Amino acid sequence: QILAARNLGVAGLGEFGLLYGTLVWATGIVSGFIGDSTMVLDRHEPAVRAALQNWLLLISALCAAACFLVPWATGFVDFRAALAFGGAMFVFLLEVALRILLMANLMFWRMTAIDTTSLLVMLVVLVFAPTVTLAWLFIALMVGQLSAIAVGICLLPARERWLARPFPAHYRVVAAYGLWRGLQQAVQPSLLALMRVTVIGAVGLAAAGELEAARIYTAPALLILVGLGGFLFAHYATSREQPIDAAVRSADKEALALMLITVVFSICAVSAIPLIGRLITGHAVSTLTVVGWLVFTLSAAAWTPYSLLAAVRGDRKSTRLNSSH
């Protein structure tokens, strides 16, 4: 994202922001529909695992096809950039599912290893690229994610390193839990994507680029929140027998802790705008826009533990269906 901000120009950053937002939207769907189902349902049951695999391939293929066809057909980007974006989307969603398997086993340091692999390979590709363009950014992302998948498979526990036969598959069992969770996960990225489309349509790509530059500057705050949220979901999923009153009290403390972390980060981020704002994005960053993104992150910190706890405690019907098979 920093490379995009520094190399594409303001208008190019606006294009990148909308495409990247679509990537995040699709990631939310897969994380909810496939990922949360993986952690809550019995993924070691062959028919459930087959359904998870088949749903993952179907959703990833549909998202990849749409992310190639729509930007190219509308003229938003050229053919090469659209093709690279579609390919990156497909590989990225497969890697998301792999990361979730590591998360389900509470192997967070191994997740760091595959993320680091992806980042380093991506940088190597961009170093040898003729120039840093929108297409090359997504090509580099695709190659980096392929490398992460290869490393991630090696880091999986032996009990997770297997594929189920495609059939039979309990599609309804997975969909009964995953559909609503996927839609829930997609709400926030959908709103952000709609905001980007509105800004581009009403004000133009340059304004969208300014908005995206401020988001990139504040991205570490949301990344920390997402990472801690993933840990909390895995924790809630493995302690479902805890009484609900105690679980809610725990969520209260965790929400307060996330909000305090966000406030401290926000104060530091706003104070450091004159020092590192231009260094990160390549141009001046609007303080007001930065504050807006940080307030958005603070609101997410306030409700995230309760949302995750509700998602885990709402799986009883799906779990009973799974057990009955």
PEWO-V772764 format. One record per residue. RES is the residue in one letter. PSI is psi in whole degrees, -180 to 180 (none if undefined). OMEGA is omega in whole degrees, -180 to 180 (* if undefined). Layout:
RES/PSI/OMEGA + RES/PSI/OMEGA
//
This chain:
Q/-40/178 + I/-42/177 + L/-39/177 + A/-44/-179 + A/-34/-175 + R/-16/-173 + N/-21/-174 + L/-12/-174 + G/170/-175 + V/-46/-180 + A/-43/178 + G/-35/177 + L/-33/176 + G/-42/175 + E/-48/-179 + F/-41/-178 + G/-42/180 + L/-43/179 + L/-43/179 + Y/-38/177 + G/-36/176 + T/-38/177 + L/-43/178 + V/-39/178 + W/-47/179 + A/-37/177 + T/-39/178 + G/-42/179 + I/-48/-179 + V/-40/180 + S/-38/180 + G/-54/-175 + F/-50/-176 + I/-49/-172 + G/-51/-178 + D/-34/174 + S/-36/178 + T/-39/-177 + M/-27/-175 + V/-41/-180 + L/174/180 + D/92/-176 + R/-12/179 + H/-8/172 + E/120/-173 + P/-42/-178 + A/-35/176 + V/-44/179 + R/-39/177 + A/-42/179 + A/-42/178 + L/-46/180 + Q/-46/-177 + N/-42/176 + W/-42/-180 + L/-47/-180 + L/-41/-179 + L/-49/-179 + I/-43/-179 + S/-42/-180 + A/-43/179 + L/-44/179 + C/-43/180 + A/-44/180 + A/-44/180 + A/-38/-178 + C/-16/170 + F/-49/-171 + L/-46/-173 + V/-52/179 + P/-34/-179 + W/-45/-178 + A/-34/-180 + T/-8/-179 + G/13/-179 + F/-40/174 + V/169/-180 + D/175/-174 + F/-45/-176 + R/-45/180 + A/-40/179 + A/-41/180 + L/-43/179 + A/-38/180 + F/-43/178 + G/-44/178 + G/-43/179 + A/-38/179 + M/-47/-177 + F/-49/-177 + V/-38/-179 + F/-42/-178 + L/-35/175 + L/-40/180 + E/-33/177 + V/-44/180 + A/-37/178 + L/-43/178 + R/-37/-179 + I/-35/176 + L/-40/176 + L/-40/179 + M/-41/-180 + A/-26/178 + N/10/179 + L/33/180 + M/69/-172 + F/-31/178 + W/-31/176 + R/-32/173 + M/-40/177 + T/-38/-179 + A/-43/-179 + I/-32/176 + D/-41/179 + T/-41/177 + T/-47/180 + S/-45/-178 + L/-46/-177 + L/-43/179 + V/-41/178 + M/-43/180 + L/-38/179 + V/-43/179 + V/-43/-178 + L/-30/176 + V/-38/-178 + F/-1/177 + A/144/179 + P/-39/177 + T/155/-179 + V/101/178 + T/174/178 + L/-43/-180 + A/-45/-178 + W/-32/176 + L/-44/-179 + F/-30/173 + I/-45/179 + A/-40/178 + L/-42/-179 + M/-46/180 + V/-41/178 + G/-41/-180 + Q/-35/175 + L/-42/177 + S/-40/179 + A/-38/178 + I/-43/180 + A/-45/179 + V/-41/-178 + G/-38/178 + I/-41/179 + C/-30/-177 + L/-11/179 + L/146/171 + P/152/-177 + A/-35/-178 + R/-15/180 + E/-10/-171 + R/63/178 + W/153/177 + L/137/177 + A/157/172 + R/145/-175 + P/-31/-178 + F/147/-2 + P/158/-178 + A/134/-180 + H/73/-178 + Y/-42/-176 + R/-35/179 + V/-45/179 + V/-45/-178 + A/-33/-179 + A/-36/177 + Y/-46/-169 + G/-29/-175 + L/-52/-178 + W/-35/178 + R/-39/177 + G/-42/178 + L/-40/178 + Q/-45/-180 + Q/-26/-177 + A/-12/-176 + V/-53/-177 + Q/-50/176 + P/-33/178 + S/-42/178 + L/-41/179 + L/-40/177 + A/-42/178 + L/-39/178 + M/-43/-179 + R/-44/179 + V/-42/180 + T/-44/-180 + V/-45/180 + I/-43/-179 + G/-36/-174 + A/-37/-173 + V/-32/178 + G/171/-177 + L/-33/-179 + A/-44/178 + A/-40/177 + A/-35/177 + G/-40/177 + E/-41/178 + L/-41/-179 + E/-36/178 + A/-42/178 + A/-36/178 + R/-41/178 + I/-39/179 + Y/-38/-178 + T/2/-175 + A/-38/-180 + P/-33/180 + A/-46/-180 + L/-33/178 + L/-42/177 + I/-43/-179 + L/-44/180 + V/-42/180 + G/-46/178 + L/-34/177 + G/-41/177 + G/-40/177 + F/-43/-179 + L/-42/-180 + F/-45/179 + A/-39/178 + H/-45/179 + Y/-38/-178 + A/-30/-179 + T/-3/180 + S/43/-176 + R/-16/-179 + E/-6/177 + Q/137/178 + P/144/-173 + I/-36/179 + D/-43/179 + A/-37/180 + A/-39/179 + V/-41/177 + R/-38/176 + S/-41/178 + A/-36/177 + D/-48/-179 + K/-39/-178 + E/-37/176 + A/-43/179 + L/-42/180 + A/-43/179 + L/-39/179 + M/-41/179 + L/-41/177 + I/-43/-180 + T/-41/179 + V/-46/180 + V/-45/178 + F/-40/-177 + S/-43/179 + I/-45/179 + C/-42/-177 + A/-45/-179 + V/-40/180 + S/-31/-174 + A/0/-178 + I/-47/-180 + P/-26/-175 + L/-46/-172 + I/-1/-180 + G/-51/-180 + R/-32/-180 + L/-39/-177 + I/-44/-172 + T/-15/-180 + G/-6/177 + H/175/-177 + A/146/-179 + V/136/180 + S/123/180 + T/-41/-180 + L/-41/180 + T/-38/176 + V/-46/179 + V/-40/178 + G/-45/179 + W/-37/-180 + L/-36/176 + V/-40/175 + F/-44/179 + T/-38/179 + L/-40/179 + S/-38/178 + A/-38/178 + A/-32/-176 + A/-37/-175 + W/-11/-175 + T/-50/-179 + P/-38/-179 + Y/-39/178 + S/-44/-179 + L/-41/179 + L/-43/179 + A/-38/-180 + A/-41/-180 + V/-45/-177 + R/-9/179 + G/15/-173 + D/8/-171 + R/-45/-178 + K/-46/-179 + S/-39/-179 + T/-41/179 + R/-40/178 + L/-44/180 + N/-43/-178 + S/-34/-177 + S/-22/180 + H/none/*
//
